[in-house]
């Protein structure tokens, strides 16, 4: 199962909609207007690919490193409020074998 959500109008419903999609393997939130990622994403056991290109987050959540199936994270052109914190999380993901595209 794959989902591409690129419309800002869907963002307020993201937590509610995505939280129950336990078979979701790919989620693209490119050009997003989120300040933070919904914590419900951490509960998606099958999520292998997460795309956050061209957006801005106040911080990159550390729980990304606990996602069991995550294999690819694309954060190209994404700005993080705390770049040092984000870099540490990206490094931890790479150490786990996750491909991080910046």
N, C-alpha and C positions, 0 to 999 in steps of 0.2 A: 504494500500500500504506500502510495506516495502522495504528497500534497504540496502544491505551490500556492502560497498566499502572499500576494504582493500588493494588495490594495489596503490602504491605510484604514478604510472603513471597516475592515474585518478585525483590526487589532483589539478593540475592546472585548471581543468575544473569544479571543484566543485561548485564555485559560480554561474557560468552560468547554470549548469545543475540542481542544486537543487532549485534555486530561484523560478522557476515556478511550482514546484510540490506542489501545495496547498493541496492536499489530502494525502501527505506523513505523515505517522503516526510513523514510526520507521526508524532511520538512525544510522547505525553502521560505525564509522570511527576508528575502532580499529587499533592499530599499525600505526597511522597516522604520517605524516611528516609535518604537518601544524605548522606554527609559531603562527597563530591566526585563530579563526573561522571566516568563511565568514559571514558578517553581514546579508546576505540574509537569513540565517537560522532563524533569528528573525521574518521573514515574513511568516513563515510556520505555519498557524493557527491550523493545525491538528496534529502537531508533538507531540507525547506523550512520546516517548522513544528516548534518544540520548545516544549513547555509544561512549566514547572517551578513551577507555582503552589503556594502554601501549603506550602513545604518550607523546608529550611535547608541551605545549603552553607557549608563552611568558607571556600571562595573560589570565585569565578566564573572559570573557566579562560579565559585569553587566546586559546586556540585556537578559541574560538567565532567570533572575527573572521575566521578563515581558512576557515570552512566555505563552499564555493562556492555552494551553492543556498539557504542559509538566508535566508528572507524574513521570518519571524515568530518572535519569542521572547517568550513570556509568562512573566513572573516576578512576577506580582501576588501579594502577600502572602508572597513568599519572602524569607527573611532570609539575608543573606550575612555571613560572619564579618568580612570587611573591606569595609565599605560604600563607602569611597572608591575602592578597587580595582574593585569591581563597577560603580560609576557611570562610571568611565573606560572600561571595556569596553562598557557599554551605549551610551555616547556614540560610541565607535568604530563600533559596529554601526549606529547611526542614521546616521552619516556615510556608511556604505556602502549606505544605503537599506533597512536591515532595520527592520521595525516592532517596537518593543520596548514591550510592555505591562507597566507596573509597578503 
